[in-house]
Amino acid sequence: MTDLINRQYYLASRPVGKPDASHVPYRDVAVSEPAPGEVVLRNLYISLDPAIRGWMGDDPNYIEPIALGNAVRSSVLGRVVASNSPDFAPGDVAMTMGAWERYTTVPAAALNKLDESAGIPLSLFLGVLGPTGLTAYFGLLDVGRPKAGETVLVSAAAGAVGSVVGQIAKMRGCRVVGMAGSDDKCRWLRDVLGFDAVINYKTCGDYGAAIRGACPAGVDVYFDNVGGEILDATLLCLNKFARVAVCGWISTYNVPDAPGPKNLWQLVAESVTLQGFTVLDYLERFGEGIAQLAQWVMAGDISYREEIVDGLDNVLPTFLRLFDGSNQGKLIIRLPED
Ligand SMILES: NC(=O)c1ccc[n+]([C@@H]2O[C@H](COP(=O)([O-])OP(=O)(O)OC[C@H]3O[C@@H](n4cnc5c(N)ncnc54)[C@H](OP(=O)(O)O)[C@@H]3O)[C@@H](O)[C@H]2O)c1
């Protein structure tokens, strides 16, 4: 093992605003033999998720901040190259919470073995058949609780989570309206995914007027991926007993001291339920979610986009694309097998 070198991108200091190479430099370290019970993965795919930006800070979060000096935490999928556990053999493929690094060493109990023989492209287990698909599935159905005929508004609708939310809501018989940041993304939502209406929030002008125009019967479920001014405007467009599923607030992640929502009084005025959630709340139901998502994907009922970028050294600039909207769907770094 000692001839294997692990390149790691690690957190040297906590960014204020967008992280750059001074916050996330790299180092090359030798890979150690796995201790009893441990397994070494050679990573093939690294998932880039907006939540990682939160873990770079030290505010309370649903998992602890990344410690200074540690490699940047990320979901990874890789092939076993060394195992000191009877449960894994070299060649097995598995997923785990790893890091922005070439090799990840973890206890076998932290690994989720995948079956390559099923012929499913492995990257899908980080996206539509993994955490992002599950976030959409449980967040919409359990937190948003849409009913046929209701209007569902989704922000960051062309993204990994949002695009799946909208398609599930359509299958539930809802009127689905998506907000996205380019005409191309809006066209894809309407013409390919079958959204009923779309709003390009970068060109629409007044958010409230645009939402009222696209949702003439008001909003019954708002799946909130962005927070900020779009949330504030939507609060004024909610129907009686509407549900707001708070999935993420990406518009605030790189904004120090971002102002909070101003229109929360609408929760009282319209008897609204606003509920945050994380996909980890549904760990015990992941099997159900993955089975349903796989069935929909195989039947062609759910389309997805993934953008796969080659090379670990592209990890930070690629991650930053989540925050300027230049990613087209689930964003993943691919590393060569050898
Ligand atoms: N609660 C959970 O368990 C959970 C799990 C996964 C993800 N999430 C959250 O879900 C949201 C989407 O994540 P994702 O992985 O699916 O990423 P994604 O939507 O594929 O990519 C992020 C998108 O956010 C949009 N965006 C970026 N900055 C924005 C801003 N200032 N205002 C409005 N939109 C902005 C961009 O799309 P446009 O081009 O449309 O601007 C960008 O493409 C994030 O808030 C994330 O934190 C939550």
The ligand as a Gaussian input file, in Angstrom:
#p B3LYP/6-31G(d) Opt

LIG

0 1
 N      -32.284000      18.691000       2.760000
 C      -31.511000      17.774000       2.172000
 O      -31.327000      16.634000       2.659000
 C      -30.848000      18.121000       0.873000
 C      -30.196000      17.136000       0.096000
 C      -29.663000      17.495000      -1.140000
 C      -29.731000      18.827000      -1.552000
 N      -30.339000      19.746000      -0.751000
 C      -30.483000      21.143000      -1.179000
 O      -31.199000      21.146000      -2.400000
 C      -30.845000      22.285000      -3.165000
 C      -30.455000      21.823000      -4.581000
 O      -29.316000      20.970000      -4.494000
 P      -28.843000      20.112000      -5.753000
 O      -27.809000      19.170000      -5.258000
 O      -30.030000      19.592000      -6.464000
 O      -28.103000      21.199000      -6.649000
 P      -28.560000      21.689000      -8.108000
 O      -29.941000      22.217000      -7.986000
 O      -28.255000      20.646000      -9.111000
 O      -27.532000      22.881000      -8.335000
 C      -27.682000      24.068000      -7.629000
 C      -28.551000      25.053000      -8.445000
 O      -29.002000      26.078000      -7.564000
 C      -29.301000      27.217000      -8.329000
 N      -28.777000      28.400000      -7.627000
 C      -27.492000      28.651000      -7.271000
 N      -27.410000      29.844000      -6.658000
 C      -28.677000      30.350000      -6.633000
 C      -29.236000      31.566000      -6.132000
 N      -28.475000      32.491000      -5.538000
 N      -30.567000      31.756000      -6.283000
 C      -31.351000      30.819000      -6.877000
 N      -30.874000      29.653000      -7.376000
 C      -29.555000      29.433000      -7.244000
 C      -28.596000      27.064000      -9.679000
 O      -29.600000      26.841000     -10.669000
 P      -30.187000      28.068000     -11.557000
 O      -29.437000      28.034000     -12.859000
 O      -31.609000      27.688000     -11.698000
 O      -29.936000      29.320000     -10.794000
 C      -27.772000      25.796000      -9.518000
 O      -27.659000      25.067000     -10.711000
 C      -29.713000      22.974000      -2.406000
 O      -30.251000      24.019000      -1.625000
 C      -29.187000      21.883000      -1.491000
 O      -28.559000      22.389000      -0.339000
 C      -30.885000      19.411000       0.442000

